[in-house]
Amino acid sequence: MSNRAHRRGIRAALALTAVTGCAALAAVPLGTTSAAAAAGDGIAVQYRTSAAGATADQSEPWFKVRNTGTTTVQLNQVKIRYYFKADSANATYRFACSWAVKGCSAITGTFGTLANPTATADRYLEIGFTSAAGSLAPGADTGDMQLRFHQSNWQTLRQSDDYSFSGSQTAYGDWTKVTAQLSGANVWGTAPTGNDPTDPTDPPTDPPGGGQTLFDDFSYASHTDPALSSHGWSVRANSGGPGVPGATWDPSKVTFVNQSGNTVMNLETSSAGTGSTTRHTEVLTRATKFKNGTYAARVKFSDAPKYGPDGDRVVQTFFTINDLKAPMADDYAEYDFEYLPNGGWGEPANILYTTSWETYNPDPWQAVNQHSESRTSFAGWHDLVVTIDNSNITYYVDGQHFGTHDAAYLPERPMSINFNQWLIDLDGQTSTTPRAYDQQVDYVLHVKDQVLTPAQVSAKVAALRGAGTAFVDEVPAP
């Protein structure tokens, strides 16, 4: 419900592998000897799982690769295969990296079919590395690679019948039911019978891509902190809408405050009842490079001002957006969480909107959008998640489904990520007594081209913070 918009076309789904068939055969050790290993190179693969049940929403094979040889190993020469049984003949799967010491952008995941299916394996997930992963010195390992895969339709998968799975392997240990290749030669593990990982007639499918992450927990000193700018953020200072005519977008009103040992970003909006005394705030990415995937933020909304009289028609937001190139342009994009604690736009009291925009005309006003709403107080901290794939846009608040919007509103161009707080007008509170409202932001997360559940978002944020990661931006420019 802000002054913006957008439009879409339905996309083709990601190309993912499908397979049929099974046969009951035992596994035998690989017989191939690696020339590289004989020359002093060696690889061992350690495995554990964080999803130990017989069934799960997603399988979570986590790995470490260790250099057991005497010479340095280039990781882009290493391939690992995890073998599993498809849940149905036409099942398709998607790969994701939740977190990795080497960085998720340096890890690839592709699916393939086995030439000789067995009772416990007719597919494999092949893990590879880009050159950005670097090398491993003798005795070194990659550290955690927290990987996962799921059915494309998010139906429950059975993993108890998967060749490489072990529900009891909840701590890292050497695991020979995955295989590893170094420079094209087999150097580790035992494949299901008749399935040589180097078989040239059994190529992997194209990777679904994505997984690159933007994360920021807003640990900055002030709006002038050089790190804020170097991390790609802009604090708005230019004039213009939306909101009260004549208002200033004031960078000095964006501060970073400590709450129980955690730094959060604070956006203050203030007014003394005139346009010239009104101060709005906005923080946005300079890059317009975000499109499909998962967007998440933890945001604190406020119902009451921190001082002064209440009643202003304030808007507190988290959204993505690109520019409207012309009135009713069909390639506009915007996806909003907008909380109005005192109403506005015809609403008499607090309301939360999620809105997906097709396009709009600013004058005369004409909007094409789809929205969901809840007329209740949302004062306090909330986990906000919106996911965009090739089918729809889905919004969540505090882990609960809030609304799903149609494919007609999918984005056609990349967007920026924004937070702002502003007053619609001064009609809600006409007093000239100074007053101010706060909106706070704990973190922001974007995962490119991958749809995460709210629980997965929470786990990813916890993993990033647990690893001491305050900021990462792996998302490539478009």
C-alpha positions as CSV (number, residue, x, y, z in Angstrom):
1,M,0.0,0.0,0.0
2,S,2.9,2.4,-0.5
3,N,3.3,4.4,-3.7
4,R,4.9,1.8,-5.9
5,A,4.2,-1.4,-8.1
6,H,5.0,-4.4,-10.4
7,R,4.4,-7.2,-12.9
8,R,5.3,-10.7,-13.9
9,G,5.2,-13.6,-16.3
10,I,5.1,-17.3,-15.3
11,R,8.5,-18.9,-15.5
12,A,9.6,-22.4,-16.3
13,A,10.3,-24.5,-13.2
14,L,13.9,-25.4,-12.4
15,A,15.1,-28.3,-14.4
16,L,15.6,-31.1,-11.9
17,T,16.3,-34.8,-12.3
18,A,13.8,-37.7,-12.3
19,V,14.5,-41.4,-12.3
20,T,12.8,-44.8,-12.3
21,G,13.7,-48.3,-11.3
22,C,15.4,-50.2,-8.5
23,A,17.2,-53.5,-7.9
24,A,18.3,-55.3,-4.8
25,L,22.1,-55.4,-5.0
26,A,24.8,-55.1,-2.3
27,A,27.5,-52.5,-2.3
28,V,31.1,-53.4,-3.1
29,P,34.3,-51.4,-2.7
30,L,35.6,-49.3,-5.5
31,G,38.3,-51.1,-7.3
32,T,39.9,-48.1,-9.1
33,T,43.2,-46.9,-7.7
34,S,44.0,-43.2,-7.9
35,A,47.1,-42.1,-9.6
36,A,46.9,-38.9,-7.7
37,A,46.7,-40.7,-4.4
38,A,49.7,-42.9,-5.4
39,A,51.6,-39.6,-5.9
40,G,50.9,-38.5,-2.4
41,D,47.4,-37.1,-2.6
42,G,44.5,-38.4,-0.5
43,I,41.0,-37.3,0.5
44,A,38.7,-38.5,3.4
45,V,35.1,-37.5,3.8
46,Q,33.5,-37.1,7.2
47,Y,29.7,-37.1,7.5
48,R,27.0,-36.4,10.0
49,T,23.3,-35.6,9.8
50,S,21.2,-33.0,11.6
51,A,17.9,-34.7,10.5
52,A,18.2,-38.1,11.9
53,G,14.6,-39.3,11.5
54,A,13.5,-42.1,9.1
55,T,11.4,-39.4,7.4
56,A,12.0,-35.7,7.2
57,D,11.0,-32.5,5.3
58,Q,14.5,-32.5,3.9
59,S,17.6,-34.6,4.1
60,E,20.6,-32.9,5.8
61,P,23.9,-34.5,4.9
62,W,26.7,-32.4,6.4
63,F,30.3,-33.0,5.3
64,K,33.9,-32.2,6.0
65,V,36.6,-33.0,3.4
66,R,40.0,-33.7,4.9
67,N,43.3,-33.8,3.0
68,T,45.0,-37.1,4.2
69,G,47.9,-36.8,1.7
70,T,51.2,-35.0,1.7
71,T,50.6,-32.4,-1.0
72,T,48.1,-29.5,-1.3
73,V,44.7,-30.3,-2.9
74,Q,42.8,-27.9,-5.0
75,L,39.1,-28.2,-3.9
76,N,37.8,-27.5,-7.4
77,Q,39.3,-30.9,-8.3
78,V,37.2,-32.7,-5.7
79,K,33.7,-34.2,-6.2
80,I,31.7,-36.0,-3.5
81,R,28.7,-38.2,-4.1
82,Y,25.9,-39.0,-1.6
83,Y,23.6,-41.8,-2.8
84,F,19.9,-42.1,-2.1
85,K,16.6,-43.7,-3.2
86,A,14.1,-41.5,-4.9
87,D,10.7,-41.2,-3.1
88,S,8.9,-41.8,-6.3
89,A,9.7,-42.5,-10.0
90,N,9.0,-38.8,-11.0
91,A,10.3,-37.1,-7.8
92,T,12.5,-34.1,-8.3
93,Y,14.8,-32.5,-5.8
94,R,16.4,-29.2,-4.9
95,F,19.8,-28.7,-3.3
96,A,20.7,-26.0,-0.7
97,C,23.6,-25.0,1.4
98,S,22.6,-23.6,4.8
99,W,26.1,-22.6,5.9
100,A,29.7,-23.5,5.1
101,V,33.0,-22.4,6.4
102,K,34.2,-22.1,2.8
103,G,31.1,-20.1,1.9
104,C,27.9,-21.5,0.3
105,S,28.7,-19.7,-3.0
106,A,31.8,-21.8,-3.3
107,I,29.9,-25.1,-3.1
108,T,27.8,-26.7,-5.9
109,G,25.2,-29.4,-5.7
110,T,23.9,-31.4,-8.7
111,F,21.6,-34.5,-9.0
112,G,22.1,-37.5,-11.2
113,T,20.7,-40.9,-11.8
114,L,22.5,-44.2,-11.3
115,A,23.1,-46.5,-14.3
116,N,22.5,-49.5,-12.1
117,P,19.8,-48.8,-9.5
118,T,19.9,-50.7,-6.3
119,A,17.4,-51.2,-3.5
120,T,18.8,-48.2,-1.6
121,A,20.1,-46.0,-4.4
122,D,18.9,-44.8,-7.8
123,R,20.0,-41.2,-7.5
124,Y,23.0,-39.3,-6.2
125,L,23.7,-35.8,-5.0
126,E,27.2,-34.7,-6.3
127,I,28.9,-31.9,-4.3
128,G,31.6,-29.9,-6.0
129,F,33.6,-26.7,-5.4
130,T,34.3,-23.6,-7.3
131,S,37.8,-22.1,-7.5
132,A,36.7,-19.7,-4.7
133,A,36.9,-22.6,-2.3
134,G,40.7,-22.5,-2.5
135,S,42.9,-25.4,-1.5
136,L,43.6,-27.7,1.4
137,A,47.0,-28.1,2.9
138,P,48.0,-31.6,4.1
139,G,46.1,-32.4,7.3
140,A,43.6,-29.5,6.8
141,D,39.9,-29.9,6.3
142,T,37.1,-27.7,4.8
143,G,35.3,-27.3,8.1
144,D,31.5,-27.6,8.2
145,M,29.5,-27.9,5.1
146,Q,25.9,-27.8,6.3
147,L,24.0,-29.1,3.2
148,R,20.5,-30.2,2.5
149,F,18.1,-31.3,-0.2
150,H,14.3,-31.7,-0.4
151,Q,11.6,-32.8,-2.8
152,S,10.7,-29.9,-5.1
153,N,7.1,-30.1,-3.9
154,W,8.2,-30.2,-0.2
155,Q,6.5,-33.5,0.4
156,T,8.0,-35.6,3.2
157,L,10.9,-37.8,2.0
158,R,12.0,-41.1,3.4
159,Q,15.7,-41.3,4.1
160,S,15.9,-44.5,6.1
161,D,16.2,-46.5,2.8
162,D,18.9,-44.2,1.4
163,Y,22.3,-45.8,0.9
164,S,24.4,-43.0,2.2
165,F,22.2,-42.1,5.2
166,S,22.7,-43.0,8.8
167,G,20.4,-41.6,11.5
168,S,22.9,-42.6,14.2
169,Q,25.7,-40.5,12.6
170,T,25.1,-37.3,14.6
171,A,28.7,-36.4,15.0
172,Y,31.3,-36.1,12.3
173,G,33.2,-39.3,11.5
174,D,34.8,-40.9,8.4
175,W,32.0,-42.2,6.2
176,T,32.7,-44.6,3.3
177,K,29.2,-44.7,2.0
178,V,29.9,-41.5,0.2
179,T,32.5,-41.4,-2.5
180,A,35.1,-38.8,-3.4
181,Q,37.0,-38.2,-6.6
182,L,40.1,-36.2,-6.9
183,S,41.1,-35.0,-10.4
184,G,38.7,-37.5,-11.9
185,A,40.0,-40.5,-10.0
186,N,38.3,-42.4,-7.2
187,V,40.0,-41.8,-3.9
188,W,37.4,-42.5,-1.2
189,G,34.4,-44.6,-0.4
190,T,32.3,-47.4,-1.6
191,A,29.6,-46.8,-4.3
192,P,26.5,-49.0,-4.7
193,T,27.2,-52.1,-6.8
194,G,27.9,-51.4,-10.5
195,N,28.0,-47.6,-10.1
196,D,31.5,-46.2,-10.8
197,P,31.4,-42.5,-10.0
198,T,33.7,-41.8,-12.9
199,D,31.4,-43.5,-15.4
200,P,31.2,-40.9,-18.3
201,T,27.7,-42.2,-19.4
202,D,26.2,-41.0,-16.1
203,P,26.6,-37.2,-16.0
204,P,24.9,-35.1,-13.3
205,T,22.0,-32.9,-14.2
206,D,22.4,-29.1,-14.3
207,P,22.5,-27.5,-10.9
208,P,19.4,-25.6,-9.8
209,G,21.7,-22.8,-8.8
210,G,21.2,-20.2,-6.0
211,G,22.0,-20.4,-2.4
212,Q,24.1,-17.3,-2.3
213,T,23.4,-15.4,0.8
214,L,23.2,-11.8,2.0
215,F,23.1,-11.5,5.8
216,D,23.6,-8.5,8.0
217,D,23.0,-8.2,11.8
218,F,23.6,-4.5,11.7
219,S,26.5,-4.3,14.0
220,Y,27.5,-0.7,13.2
221,A,28.6,2.3,15.2
222,S,26.5,4.9,13.4
223,H,25.1,5.9,10.1
224,T,28.5,7.3,9.2
225,D,30.3,4.0,10.0
226,P,32.4,3.3,6.8
227,A,31.5,-0.4,7.1
228,L,27.8,0.4,6.6
229,S,28.6,1.9,3.2
230,S,31.2,-0.7,2.3
231,H,28.6,-3.4,3.0
232,G,26.4,-1.9,0.3
233,W,23.9,0.1,2.4
234,S,22.7,3.6,1.6
235,V,21.1,5.8,4.3
236,R,18.6,8.1,2.4
237,A,19.2,11.8,2.5
238,N,17.4,12.9,-0.8
239,S,14.0,14.6,-0.7
240,G,10.8,13.3,-2.1
241,G,8.0,10.9,-1.3
242,P,6.4,9.0,0.0
243,G,4.9,10.7,3.0
244,V,4.4,14.3,4.3
245,P,5.3,17.0,1.6
246,G,8.3,19.0,2.7
247,A,9.6,16.3,5.1
248,T,13.3,15.5,5.3
249,W,14.8,12.1,5.0
250,D,17.3,12.4,7.8
251,P,20.4,10.0,8.0
252,S,21.2,11.2,11.5
253,K,17.9,9.6,12.7
254,V,19.3,6.1,11.8
255,T,21.2,4.9,14.8
256,F,22.5,1.6,16.2
257,V,21.7,0.7,19.7
258,N,22.7,-2.1,22.1
259,Q,19.9,-4.3,23.4
260,S,21.1,-7.0,25.9
261,G,24.4,-7.3,24.2
262,N,23.0,-7.3,20.7
263,T,23.2,-4.3,18.3
264,V,20.0,-3.4,16.4
265,M,19.3,-0.7,13.8
266,N,16.9,2.0,15.0
267,L,14.9,4.1,12.5
268,E,13.4,7.2,14.2
269,T,10.6,9.3,12.6
270,S,9.7,12.6,14.3
271,S,7.5,15.6,13.7
272,A,6.2,18.7,15.3
273,G,3.2,18.9,13.1
274,T,4.6,20.6,10.0
275,G,6.3,19.3,6.9
276,S,9.5,21.2,7.7
277,T,9.7,19.6,11.2
278,T,9.0,16.1,9.9
279,R,11.9,13.7,9.7
280,H,11.5,10.4,7.9
281,T,14.1,7.5,7.7
282,E,15.1,4.9,5.2
283,V,18.0,2.4,4.8
284,L,18.3,0.5,1.5
285,T,20.8,-1.6,-0.5
286,R,22.5,0.4,-3.2
287,A,22.6,-2.7,-5.4
288,T,19.4,-3.7,-7.2
289,K,20.3,-7.4,-7.6
290,F,17.7,-9.4,-5.6
291,K,14.9,-11.3,-7.2
292,N,13.7,-14.9,-6.5
293,G,14.5,-16.6,-3.2
294,T,13.9,-16.0,0.5
295,Y,13.8,-12.6,2.2
296,A,13.7,-12.4,6.0
297,A,14.1,-9.8,8.7
298,R,13.4,-9.5,12.4
299,V,11.7,-6.2,13.0
300,K,10.3,-4.4,16.0
301,F,7.1,-2.4,15.3
302,S,5.8,0.3,17.7
303,D,2.3,1.3,18.5
304,A,3.1,4.3,20.6
305,P,5.6,7.1,20.2
306,K,8.7,7.1,22.4
307,Y,7.8,10.7,23.4
308,G,5.0,13.2,22.6
309,P,1.4,12.7,21.7
310,D,0.2,9.6,19.8
311,G,-2.0,9.4,16.7
312,D,0.3,10.0,13.7
313,R,-0.4,7.9,10.6
314,V,3.0,6.3,10.6
315,V,4.1,3.5,8.3
316,Q,6.8,1.0,9.4
317,T,8.2,-1.3,6.7
318,F,10.4,-4.0,5.3
319,F,10.2,-4.4,1.5
320,T,11.9,-5.0,-1.8
321,I,11.4,-2.8,-4.8
322,N,12.7,-1.6,-8.2
323,D,12.0,1.6,-10.1
324,L,8.8,2.5,-12.0
325,K,10.1,3.4,-15.4
326,A,6.8,4.8,-16.6
327,P,3.2,4.9,-15.3
328,M,1.7,1.4,-15.5
329,A,5.0,0.0,-16.6
330,D,4.7,-3.8,-16.7
331,D,8.2,-4.6,-15.2
332,Y,7.8,-2.9,-11.9
333,A,8.3,-5.0,-8.7
334,E,7.6,-4.5,-5.1
335,Y,6.8,-6.8,-2.1
336,D,5.9,-5.1,1.2
337,F,5.4,-5.7,4.9
338,E,3.8,-2.4,6.0
339,Y,2.5,-1.9,9.6
340,L,0.2,1.1,10.3
341,P,-0.1,1.4,14.1
342,N,-2.6,4.2,13.9
343,G,-4.3,3.3,10.7
344,G,-4.3,5.3,7.5
345,W,-5.3,4.8,3.9
346,G,-8.9,4.7,5.1
347,E,-8.2,2.3,8.0
348,P,-9.1,3.7,11.5
349,A,-6.7,1.6,13.6
350,N,-3.7,-0.7,13.5
351,I,-3.3,-3.0,10.5
352,L,-0.5,-5.0,8.9
353,Y,-0.4,-5.3,5.1
354,T,1.6,-7.6,2.9
355,T,1.3,-6.4,-0.7
356,S,2.6,-7.7,-4.0
357,W,2.6,-5.1,-6.8
358,E,1.9,-5.5,-10.5
359,T,2.1,-1.8,-11.4
360,Y,0.7,1.6,-10.7
361,N,0.0,5.1,-12.1
362,P,0.9,7.9,-9.6
363,D,-1.3,10.5,-11.1
364,P,-4.2,9.9,-11.3
365,W,-3.7,7.2,-8.8
366,Q,-4.3,3.7,-10.1
367,A,-2.9,0.5,-8.5
368,V,-2.7,-3.1,-9.6
369,N,-1.7,-5.3,-6.6
370,Q,-2.7,-8.1,-4.4
371,H,-2.6,-7.9,-0.6
372,S,-3.2,-9.7,2.7
373,E,-4.0,-7.9,5.9
374,S,-4.5,-8.4,9.7
375,R,-6.3,-5.8,11.8
376,T,-4.6,-6.2,15.1
377,S,-1.7,-4.8,17.0
378,F,1.8,-6.0,15.9
379,A,3.7,-4.0,18.5
380,G,7.0,-5.7,19.4
381,W,9.5,-8.0,17.7
382,H,8.4,-10.1,14.7
383,D,10.0,-12.5,12.3
384,L,9.0,-11.5,8.7
385,V,9.6,-13.8,5.8
386,V,8.6,-13.6,2.1
387,T,9.5,-16.2,-0.5
388,I,9.4,-15.8,-4.2
389,D,9.7,-18.7,-6.6
390,N,8.4,-19.3,-10.2
391,S,4.9,-19.9,-8.9
392,N,3.9,-17.4,-6.3
393,I,4.8,-15.0,-3.5
394,T,4.3,-16.3,0.1
395,Y,4.4,-14.2,3.3
396,Y,5.0,-15.4,6.8
397,V,4.8,-13.6,10.2
398,D,6.3,-15.3,13.2
399,G,6.4,-18.6,11.4
400,Q,2.7,-18.5,10.5
401,H,1.4,-18.3,7.0
402,F,0.1,-14.7,6.4
403,G,-0.7,-14.7,2.6
404,T,0.1,-16.2,-0.8
405,H,-0.1,-14.0,-3.9
406,D,-0.5,-15.1,-7.5
407,A,2.1,-15.7,-10.3
408,A,0.8,-12.6,-12.1
409,Y,2.7,-10.6,-9.5
410,L,6.1,-12.3,-9.9
411,P,9.1,-10.1,-10.5
412,E,10.7,-9.5,-13.9
413,R,13.6,-7.4,-12.8
414,P,15.9,-7.4,-9.8
415,M,15.1,-5.3,-6.7
416,S,16.8,-3.5,-3.8
417,I,16.1,-4.4,-0.1
418,N,14.7,-1.6,2.0
419,F,13.5,-0.5,5.5
420,N,11.8,2.8,6.1
421,Q,9.5,4.6,8.5
422,W,7.5,7.6,7.5
423,L,4.2,9.6,8.0
424,I,1.4,9.3,5.5
425,D,0.2,12.8,6.4
426,L,-0.3,15.0,9.4
427,D,-4.1,14.6,9.7
428,G,-3.9,11.9,12.3
429,Q,-2.2,14.2,14.8
430,T,-2.4,17.9,14.2
431,S,-0.6,19.0,17.4
432,T,2.6,21.0,17.1
433,T,4.1,19.2,20.1
434,P,7.2,17.3,19.1
435,R,6.9,13.5,19.0
436,A,8.9,10.6,17.6
437,Y,8.4,6.9,16.7
438,D,11.0,4.1,16.6
439,Q,11.2,1.0,14.3
440,Q,14.1,-1.4,15.0
441,V,15.7,-4.1,12.8
442,D,17.8,-7.0,14.3
443,Y,18.9,-8.6,11.0
444,V,18.2,-9.1,7.4
445,L,18.7,-12.2,5.3
446,H,18.3,-13.0,1.6
447,V,19.0,-16.4,0.1
448,K,19.1,-16.3,-3.7
449,D,16.8,-18.7,-5.7
450,Q,15.9,-20.9,-2.8
451,V,12.7,-21.1,-0.8
452,L,13.3,-21.6,2.9
453,T,10.6,-22.3,5.5
454,P,10.6,-19.9,8.5
455,A,12.2,-22.7,10.6
456,Q,15.0,-23.0,8.1
457,V,15.4,-19.2,8.1
458,S,15.8,-19.3,11.9
459,A,18.3,-22.2,11.7
460,K,20.3,-20.4,9.0
461,V,20.5,-17.2,11.0
462,A,21.5,-19.1,14.2
463,A,24.2,-20.9,12.2
464,L,25.6,-17.7,10.8
465,R,25.6,-16.0,14.2
466,G,27.0,-19.1,15.8
467,A,29.9,-19.0,13.4
468,G,30.5,-15.3,14.3
469,T,29.3,-14.0,11.0
470,A,28.1,-10.4,11.3
471,F,27.9,-9.8,7.6
472,V,28.2,-11.7,4.3
473,D,27.1,-10.8,0.8
474,E,27.6,-13.6,-1.8
475,V,24.8,-12.5,-4.1
476,P,26.2,-11.7,-7.5
477,A,25.4,-8.6,-9.5
478,P,22.7,-9.3,-12.1
